Amino acid sequence: MKYIKRNIESTIIKYLKIFPAVGLTGPRQSGKSTMLLNLLSSKYEYVTLDDIGIRDFFYRDPEGFMKRYSGKTIFDEVQYVPELFNYIKMRIDKNRDKKGQYILTGSSNFTFLKSVSESLAGRIGLLTLLPFEYSELPDNFRNTSIYKGSYPELIKLRYKNINHWYSSYVNTYLEKDVRSLSNIGDLRDFLSFLKLISSRTSQILILTEISKEIGVAVSTIKKWVSILEASYVIFLLKPYYKNIGKRLVKSPKLYFYDTGLSVYLSGLSDTNINKTQFKGIFFENYIVAELYKKNEHLKLNSDFYFLRTSNGAEIDLIKSLKGKNVYYEIKGSATMRQEFIDTIRKIVPDKEKGYVIYQGKDYELNKSFSFINYRNILQ
């Protein structure tokens, strides 16, 4: 399949002109290596530390290793050799004004950031590559990506045998990432936890409820959530507090970066999901994740929140940038209903914009409030 250009490419080029090193993290199979090889193979040497022979070379002769790879180099899966960060630091410090010396990639944010903070603080620009954005996908895959997923390999397979692919992905993730990040005694409990939260996507994360249902301590659930965040399976949306007071719900909401994975873990499929009560939560997850991906890939620097008051009034998403907010209600319906915009009208301050993202036609109610089809806002 022909290589699909990624929106983050322009950001990477910009960062290579600003920083001595660029760090690129993201989930397994998000396309980090493929993108870098297509974008920079003519200018950078590619070295994967997933190769045990390459790792052995470093540990036997680190000085010789650095001499061998003294030019512009992409070090892939650098979390396998955390000691390499110190050697890169020494090389950069010999010529701090030289930009774009190294590109470092990793699949674990926790391990990667720990090494960066200890060795490369102030010397590296950090970016994240997530699965395909809606606007990056070929037209014939865009509508189905909501429930079938956006990982590059799924697109390459044209969504054939996706359950087999996700099964393999989950097993690989459990074996590689989970075991490397934490000493989890019973992987079956962790998998049960993963399946449970997949059906609670787009909902407020209440650790005590999950703890009771699975039968493990709250502290363990909290650790597992951190592991899923660090390996880019889920992200948490914080509640918005400013100028509202204590009436708000304070727990975060949980979302999957890839809705196809959450659908798979829930035991559903795109053929039966429309018949379940879960259709709306997966649609909301998809929209929030897509806007989040665009923000990360283009480094737009917006902050994302949700708002829910103690009496149940809710706004699904608030996008905040430099003190200005845009408010979104997300509805899986294709039918325009007045009640969809009632909460936004009550809460949105004057001179700020509110939208209902849904599957129907665009309609501007007035200068402050509009209905907008999700395809138009994502592309």
N, C-alpha and C positions, 0 to 999 in steps of 0.2 A: 504493500500500500504506500502511496506517495506520502512523503513527510508533510505533516500539518504544522504550519507556522504557529508559534505560541506568542501570545500578547506580551509576555514577560521579556521577550528578547530585547526590545528597545531599552528596558530598564537595566538589563544586564550590561549592555554596551555602555550605558551612561555610568553605571557604577564602576566599571573597569577603568574609566577615565578619572574617577574620584579617589578610589581606594587602592592601596597596595595589594590587597587580597579581597576576593568576593566569596562569601559563603552562601551556598545554595542548599537549603533543606527542603523536605517534603516527604510525603508518604512513599512507600515502596510502589514501584510501577507507575509513578506519575509522569515519567518521561524525562527525568533530569539528564541522564547520560545521553539519550538519543538527541535531545535538544542541543546540548553542548557540543556534541560531535558534529551536528549539522551546522551549527552556528560558528564554531571556532576551531574546527579540526585543522584548518590551514595555518593557524597562528599558534596553537597550543598543542603540546604533547599530552596525550591522555594516558593516565595510569590508574588502574583500578586496584584498590587495596582489599578488594574482595578476593583477590588472587593470593593464595597462601604463599606462593613463591616470591611474590613482590614483598609481602610482609616479612618473610624470612630474610630477604636481602636487606631491608631496613634494619632489622634487629641485629643482624650479623655485622653490618658496617654502615652505621647511620651517616657518617661523614662521606663515605663513598657514594651512598645513596643520594645524598643531597648534591654531590658533585655531578653525578650522572644526570640528575634532573634539575640542572641549574638554570635552564631557560624558562620560558612561560609554560606552566604546567597545570593541568587539571588533575587533581587528586580526588578520585571518586571513592565514596564510602570510607571517608577518612576516620570515622568513629572507631574503626577496627584497630587503628594505630594512634591512640591519643598522644603518644610521646612525640609524634611528628610535629605537633603544633609548636613546641618549643624550638625546634630546628627551623621551622618556617619563620618564627618570630625573629630569630637571630639573623636570618638571611634578609628579611625586610628591614631590620634596623641598620644594616650596613648601607642601605640606600632607600631611606624613607620616602624620597621624592619620586621614586619610580613607581608608577601606577600599573595596576593590572598584572602583577607578577604571578599570582596564584589564584586558582579557583578551587574551592574545597566543597565537596558535596557530602551530604549525610542523610540518613533516613530517620534518625532519632534526634528530635529537637533538644531533649534533655541532655544527652551525652555531648552533643555538638556545642550547645551554649555553655556548658560547664567548661569545656576545653577552651572555647573562645574567650570567656571571661577571665580565665587564668593566664592565657598566653597572648591573645591577639586583640585585646580591648584597644579601641582607637585606631586599629590597623586594618579592620575588615568591615565591609559593608554586607549586611545580611539580607537575603531574599528567600522567598518560599515559593516553590512550584507545586501547585495543587493539580488535581485532575482537570481535564479540559473544561474551559468555560463554554457556555452556550454559544457565544459568538465565534468560537474557534472550531466548532464541530461542523462537518459537512451538513448541508441542509436536510438531507434525508435521515439524519440521526438525531436532529435537535429535539423533536417532540417526544421520541421514545427514551431519550436520556434521563428524563425525570424519574422513571421507574427502573430503567435497565443500567444506569450508571454512566460515568464519564471517564473511566480510566482508558488510556490510549490503547492498551491491548484489547479491550472489549470492542473498540471501534475497528481495530485491525481485523478482529474475528467477525465483524459485522453482526455482533450480538448473537452469534451461534454458540450454543453450549455455555451460556453465561453462568448457570448454576455450578457447573464443573469448575469454571474459572474462579468464581468466588469461593468455592469450597477449598480449592488449592491455595488461594490467597489467604484465607483465614488460617489454614493450617500452617502455612509458611510464616505468617505474622506471629502466631502463637509460639512457634518453635524458635524463631530468630529474635524478634523484637522483645517479646514479653519476657522470655528467659534471660535476655541480656540486660534488660532494664530492672528486673526485680526477681527475687527468689520466691516465686509463687508455688506454693506446695501442691495444690490441686488444680490443674488446668481445666478440669471439668467445671469447677465452680466459676472460674473466670469466664468460660464459654457461656455458661448459663447467665451470668451477669451481662455479657455482651448481647445475648439474644433478648434479654429482658429490656435493656435500655433502648434497643432498636425499635421496640413498639412504643417507647415513650419519647421518641424524638419530637422536637418542637414543644416539649412540655417542661414545666419547672422541675428541676432536679431536686428531689427530696431524698437525701441519703438514708434517713431512718426507715423509710418505706421499703427501699430496695434491700437494705440490710435485713429486715424482717422476712422479706419474701425469699431471699436466697439462704438466709441462715448464717451469715458471716458478720463480723463486727463492722460498725460504721467506719472505724479507722481503716479497715481493709478496703471497703468500698471507695473511700476517699483516695486511697493510694491507687486503686485500679483506674479511677477516673483520671488521675494525673498521668498514668501510663498511656491511656488512650489519647489524651491531649498531646503528650510528648511525641507520639508516633503518628500523629495526624489522622487519627480515625475520627475523633470528635472535636468540637470546639464548644465553648460555653459563652453564652451571651449574658452579659451583666445587666442588672436592672438599672434603670435611670432614676436618679434621686433629685437632681438639681431643682431647687425651688418648689419641691412637692411636699417635703416633710416625711413623717414616719408612717403615712398611710400605705406605703408601697410594700409589695412583696419583695423580700430581699434575697431570695435564693435565685441562682442563675437558671437560664433555660439551656437545654442540651440539643445540639444539632450534629449530624454526621456531615463530614465533608462531601461524601458521595452517597446520594440517596439510594443508588442501586444496591450498595452494600447493606444499608439498613432494611431495604425491602427483602433482600435475600435472607438476612438474619431473622427477620420476622416470619419467615416461612411463606411469604406471599409471592405473587408474580404480577406482571403487568396485565395479565389477562383477567385476574380475579380481584385486583385491588380496587377497581371502580365500584365493586359491589360491597365493599366494607366501609366501616366508619373511619378507617385509617387514611382514606384518600386525601382528606384535607390536611392532615399533619405532614404527610410526605410532600405535598405541594408546597406548604409553608417552608419545610426544611430546604427544599430545592431552591426556592427563591432567595432565602437568606444566605444559603451557601454560595449561590451564584454571585450575589452582590459582594459577599465577603471575598470570594476568589478574585474578582475584578479589582477590589481594593488592594489586595496583597500583590497581585501581579504587576499592577501599574504604580504601586506605592502612592496611592492617593491620600493616605494618612487620615482617613476618616475613622472615627470611633463608632462602634455599633452597640446599641442597647435595646432593651424592650422596656415597656412600662405596664405594670398591672397594679391597680389599687386594691385595697382590702375588700372593697365592695364589688370587685369583679370587672371594673372598667379596664380595658386593655388596648394597647397599641403594640402590634407585633414587632415592629422594627423602627428604631430611631437612628438615623445616620447623622452624626455630628461632626462638623468641621469648623474650626476656628470660631466657636461660639454660636454657629448657626446650625439649626436642626432641620431635617426633612423627616416627615412621619409617614409610615407605611402600615396599612392594614392589608393582610394577605388572605385572599379567599379563593378556594378551589372552584367556585362556581363560575359558569359562563353567563349567568343571568345577573343583571344589574339590580341591586336592591338598595333602597334608601337607607335601611338600617345599617348597611355596611359602613357608611360614612358617619354615622351618628356619634360614635366615640371620638373620632378624630375631630369633629366639629366642636365637641365639648372641651377637648384638652389642648388642641393646637393653639399656641398664642397668635396674636395678630401679626401679620407680615411674614409668617412662616408657612411652608407648603405642606399639604397633606394629600396622600394618594391612596386609593384602593387598587392594589394589584390583583387582577383576576383573569379569567380566560375569555371575557367578552370584549366588546368593542370599546375603543377609546371614547371618553366623553368628559368634557370640561364642564364641571358644575359652575365654577366661577374661577377667579384668578388664584384663589387659595386652595381649592379642592378639585381633584380630578379622579376619574376612573381611568385606568390604563391597562391595556393588555400586556401580560407578562413578557410576550415575545418582544414587544417594542422597547421595554425598559432594559431587557437583557442584551439586546444587540445594538 
